[in-house]
Structure formats: C-alpha cells, structure tokens
C-alpha cells in the first residue's frame, strides 16, 4: 500500500488502484454543477453526472446505454462530419455544437455542447466527453443571431478560406494548429447560423467582413 499525496492510500495492485481512481473520478464528476456525459464514439451513453441526469428528471444510471441523440438535437449540421474527420486523422480536440433538448419541465431549451475526443492513444477509437452549457431560452427556436462580426484571427481565416486554401494551409499562414482553424470556423458557423465554409465566406462578403471586388480576398479596412 502506497500513499498518493492528498488522495489517501493507493493499493500496489494496479487493478485495485484503477478501481479506486475510477471511483474517485466518478465522485468528482457527480459533484460538478456542469452537466457532463461520457459516451462511446457511436453515441451510446457510458456515464452521466447528476447535473446531466437532472436535466431530464432522471437518476444518472437511468441514462446509461441510451443514445445521446435520443435526448439532444444537433443544430450544427457539420458537427458529426468534423468528429468523423478528427478520428480519421487521429486528432484529439474539442468541438462546440449548438443543441436543443426538452428537459423534465417540458419547455424546450437551447445551449452549447462541447464535445471532447478522449482516449488512451490516437490509434484507438476515442470516447466523447460532453459538457453542456445552457442558455435560458424557451420556445421553438433560439433567438435571432447577432450581426456578423469577426475577430482579426477569424477574418484572416475567412480570407484564406475565400482563396480556397485548405485547413492545413490556413493553419500555416495564421500560425495556429489545424484544430485551431476548425475551432474558429465552427464558432463562426454557430454564431452566424450557417452550415458550412462556403456559406461562411458568402456571409463574410455580404456583411462587409471581407472587402468586396478584390482579389486575393482580404479583410475590409
């Protein structure tokens, strides 16, 4: 028996130690106020914490082995494609997605689900760590989106996308990772309520984020 600093005794047997660490992790998860779920990549729920189960008036164990998309509707059409591509390229990153759901009180709600790919090695199919941030909206649809705006980094990404650059080319030009490029594009798609990169570029031109009638594309002054 050995002692882990601040965490009490840990058995020398690796299997016993793994059980202890798993139980500690589950207790920590249950005490977090943020709704959290862990799913297989195909969407089967492995565990949820109390906050997630409470959204649907359930106990945590009642959601196990159900499909996460039984409870949530994706509002970002490109999320599943982005996750599939990330797995194919052995990436481990986070992807935001707008979702809606009907909680125990029967009033539709909207929010953002952060989907993190987690696993022991890049070669293994990852699990999904989902965390939900709610927006206090009710009704059939979210409120109208804000006027199109973009940060300097987002504007440079849009200009490069308008030239037809690949994600890897944009990443090298901007000085960030390809996952970082995808993250900014996903956030823009969600904020501007458009489904893909082509629509992002079109809206960037129609709202003046990119300068019209110029080649190569560049940000507006």
N, C-alpha and C positions, 0 to 999 in steps of 0.2 A: 504493500500500500504506500503510495506517494501522495504528496500534497501539492495541489495547484494553487498558486498564490491568489488569495481572495475568493477561492471557489471550493475549498474544503478538500477532503481526501479523494484520490482517484485510484482505482484498482490498477495493479500491474498488468492484469489480463486485458489485452486490447479489446476483446469483445465486451467485457463488462464495462470498460471505460467508455466504449462507444455508446452503450445504452445510457450511461449516466449523462454524457454530454448531450445526447438526443433529448433526454427528459428535461434537462436544464434549458435547452433551446426552446422546447415546446412551452415550458412555463413562461419564459421570456416573451415568446410570441403571443401567448394568451393575455399578457398584461399590457401589450401595446394598444393604444387607443385607435391606431390607424387600421382599417380593415385590410387583412392580408390573407392570401391563399397561396398554396403551393400546388401546382398541377403538373401532370405529365405533359410532354410537348403536344400530344394529341388532344389535351383539354380535360382529361379525367382528373377530378379533384383528389389530391392526396390528403391534405390537411387544410383547415382554415382556423383562424383565431376567433375568439369570442366576438370581437367587433364585427368581423365579416358575417358570421352566422346571425348576429343580432339584426343586421340589415333585413333579413328575411324571416325574423321571428323564430329562428331555429337554434338548436344546440349545435356546437361545432361538428360532432360526429354524424349529424343527420345530413350533412352536405357531402361527406366522403363518398367517393366513387361516382358521384354525379358529374355531369359535363358542365364546365363553367359557363358555356354559352346557353345553357338552359336558364341561366339567371341574368345574364347580361347581353345586351345588343350592342355590337360594334357600330360606331358611327364613322369610323375611319376605314374606308374600303381597302387601303393599302397595307394595313397592319399585318394581316396574315401573310401577304406576299413578302413583306420586309422580314418577318421572322423566319420564313422558309429560306430566304436567301441568306440570312445570317447563319443559319445552321449549316447550309451548304458550304459556306466559306469559313466555317469554324470560328465565327465571331462570338464574343461574349459581351453584350452591351445591353442598354436599356432603351425601350421604345415606348413613347407615350401614345395613348389611344383614347379618343372620346368614346364614352359608353353611356348607355341609359339602362335603367332597371326599375322594377316595380317592387318596392320594399313591403314590409308587413302592413303598413298603413294604407296600401293601395294607391298611393299617389306617385306617379312616375317621377323619377329623379334623374339627374344628369351629373356627370363628373368626368374625371380623368383617371384612367387606369395606367399605371406604369408597369410595363412588362419587362422583367429582367431575365435573361437567359443564364442559368446557373448549372454547373456540372463539375465533376471531378477532373475531366480532361476534355480538350477541344474535340477529340475524336468521338466521344460519346454523345448520344442524343441528349440535349440538355433538358432540365426541368424548367418550369416557368414560375418565377416568383412574382406574384401580382400584388400591388398595393393600390388602394382606391382612395382618391381624394374627391370628396363630394362637393357639388355646387348646389346651393339651396334654391333650385328651380323646381317648379311644378308645371304641369300641363303637358301637352302632346309633343312639344319640341322645344329646344333651347332657344333663348332669346337671340335676336339678330346679332351677327358678328360685328366686331369693331371695324372701323375704317382701316383699309390696308396700310400697314406700316411695317417697316423692316429695319433691323439694326444694320450698322455698317457691314458686319460679317455676313449677315443674311443677304444683303444687297449684292455683295461681291459673289456670293454663291449663286444667286439668281442670274447675274450677268454671265457667269461662266456656264450655267445650265442653258441659257439662251443661245450661247455659241455652239451648243451640242457637246460640251465636254462631258466625259464620263465622271463617275463619282471619284475614281482614283485620281484623275487629272485635276478635278476641283480641289481635292484634299491637298495635293502637292502645291497648287497655286496659293491656297489660303494659308497653308501651314498647320492644318489640323488632320485628324485621322479620318478615314472614310466613314467610320461610325459617327464621327462628329458631324460630317456633312449630312448623313442620313438623318441624324437627330434634328439638325436645324430645318431640313426640308419637311420632316414630319411635323414639327411645331408650326411651321408656316402653313402647311396644309390644314392643320387643325384650326389655326387661328383665322385663316381666310376662308375656311369652309369649302375647299376644293379637293378633288380626289387624287390628283397626280401631278407630276412635274410639269407636264405640258400646260395644264391649267394654271399652275403657279406662275409660269413665265407669262402667260396671256394676261393674268390679272396684274402682274407687275408692270406691264406696259400700259394697260388701260387705266391704272390708277396713278401713273407717273412715278412709280418707284424706279423704273428703268427709263432712260431717255429715249423718246421716240425718234424714228427716222435716222438712226445712227448704226453704223457697223464698223468695228465689232460692238456688240452691246456693252453699255456702260451705265452706271448709276446716274440718275438725274442730279443736276447740280443743286 
